[in-house]
Each structure stands twice: as structure tokens, then as C-alpha cells.
């Protein structure tokens, strides 16, 4: 009787083993898919040499110029689709979508980003970024007083 119970339990375990393995593989796939999506975004490439800026607009300072044909990762775009948040060689910045094309596979390859974004899942986001003025030096205001050095410093008296 004990051997028949063990044999029946062994059969159950053997039947459940492939299901457990399949569930484990599916969970691992979900984990790695989320990690890849968080890291990469969507693939795109530049059509010409274009400036990468610190914010979505020409008022923002230029970080670098990306050469034509360079592969970039597209994270999101502004609500009207005119500027996209991208990553290039480890740096994050903004680029005009006029100079970007979709680099993923399928029928949308080489199409403009505002057209492709709803079909491939590039999110449109509403963000507000303040524009800070540039100062020519570290100090925002010039020194208006006289000379900074005014003779020998006075040594304080020792405490008694």
C-alpha cells in the first residue's frame, strides 16, 4: 500500500515538473523583458548631424552633436511629438524628432517618430522644464566692492 501511494505521488510530481519549469521560464522572461525595456527604450537613428540638448527646445543648451546615422535609444516624446528624450553613448538628452527615424524591425522601419510612436509604444509625456540662464562665470553677479585684500589679517587675542 505504501509503495502504491509513493508511486502515485511520484507520478504527480513527474506530471507537475514540466509545468513548474514552464512557469519558471515565463517568470524569468518577464523579468528580463522588463529590464531590457527599462534600459533600452526604442531604437532609432539620426538622419543628419543633430544637436542633443538638455531640454525639449532650442532655448536649452547643446550638450553634444550626434553624427548622421548614429543609433540612439528613444525613451519618450513630448505630447505633440516634436521633441524626443533619447540616450546616446550613456548620456541622456533631447533631440528634435524631425531628425529621427525609427530603427526597429517591421513595416515602420525608417518612418518618422511622431507617425510611428503610437504603433510601437513610444510614450508621449507632458513635462515642464525650467530654462536657466547661462552665466559667464561661476559667480552670477560681478563683485562691486573695492579690492578684496586690505592689508594683513588681524590675529584675534587668545581666550583667557
N, C-alpha and C positions, 0 to 999 in steps of 0.2 A: 504494500500500500504506500509506503514511504517512497519507494522508487517511482511509482506511477505519479505521485504528486510532484516530485523533483523533475521528472521528465516533462510533465505538463507545464511546469514553471519555466523550464529551460526552453521549451517551445515558444512561450510567451516572450521571454527575453530575446530569443532569436528573431521573433517577428517585430519586436519594438526597436531593435538595434538599428535597422536602416532608417526608420522614421526619426529616431533621435539624431542620427548622423545628418540626415537631410535638414532637420531643424537647426542644428549647429552650423551647417554650411550657410543656410539662409541668414542667420543672425550675423555671422562673420561678413557676409556680403553686404548686408545693410550697414554695418559698422564701417567697412572700408569705403563704401559708396559715399556715405556722409562725410568722411574725412577727405576724400578726393574732391567732393563738391565744395567743401569749405575752403580748401587750399586753392583750387584752380579757377573756378568760375567757368566762363565760356571762352573758347579760343577765338581769336580774331587776328587780323593783320592790318598794317597800315598801307595806304595806297601811295603816300608820298612822305617826305620828311615832315614831321609834325611836332609841335611843342607839347610837352607834358607839363601841365600846370598844377598849382597847389589847390585850385578850386575850379568849379564849373563856370568859366567865363574868361574873357580876355583881360579883365581887370586884375586877375590873380597873377602872381609872379611865375615865370617859367622855371621849371625845375631842370629839365633837360630837353634835348631834341632827339626824337626817336627816328631812326632812318627808315626809308621806304622799304616795305616788305618785311619789317620786323614783326615777329609773333608776340602778341600781348594777350593777357588774360582779362576778360571783361567781367566785372563784378556786378555792376548795376548802371542804370542810366537815369537822367533827370526825367521828370514827368513828361516833358514834350519830346524827349529823345534826342535833344541836340548835343548833350554832353554825356560822356560815359566815364565811370570810375574804373580805372584799369590798373593792372600791375605789369611792370616791365623790369626785368632783371632785379627783382626783390624790392623795388620802390613802388609805392602807390601814388597815383595822381589822377588828374582829369585830362581828357582829350576830347576834342570836337568829333562828333560821330560822322561828320562829313568825310573824314579821312580814314574811317574804319570800315572794314568789311568782315563778315562772319567767316570764320575759318573752320567751323565744324564740318562734319561729313553730311551728305544728303543733298536734297534739292535746294536748300537755302545757302549752299556754299557760295561765297563771293557776293552775296547781296548786302545791301546797306543795313546797318544795325537797327534803325527805327522800324524798318519793314520786318526784319527777322525776329526781333525781340519777343513779341507775343507768341510766336510759334515755337521758339526754342526755350523759353522760360527765363529770359533775362529780365530781372525785376526793374520796374520804374519806381523811383523813390522821390519823395519831396524832402529836400534838405535845405537848410539855410546856413550859409557860411558867411561870417563877417569878413569884410575886406579891411585889412590893417595896412596903414600907410608905411612906406619904407622910410627909414631914417638913414642919413648918410654915415652916421657914426653910431657908436653904442649908446651915447647919451642923447636922448631925444631933444634936449634943449641946450643951446650953447651956454657956456659959462659967461656970466655978465659981470662978475666982480673983478677986482684987481688981481695982482699976482697971488698965486696960491702960497708960495713960500714967503714968510715975513720975518726972517731972522732965525736965530737959534731958538729951539724949543725950550720952554721953561720947565725945569725939573721940579716936581712937587716936593714939598717938605716931607720928611719921614713922619709917620704917625707915632705919637708918644703916648 
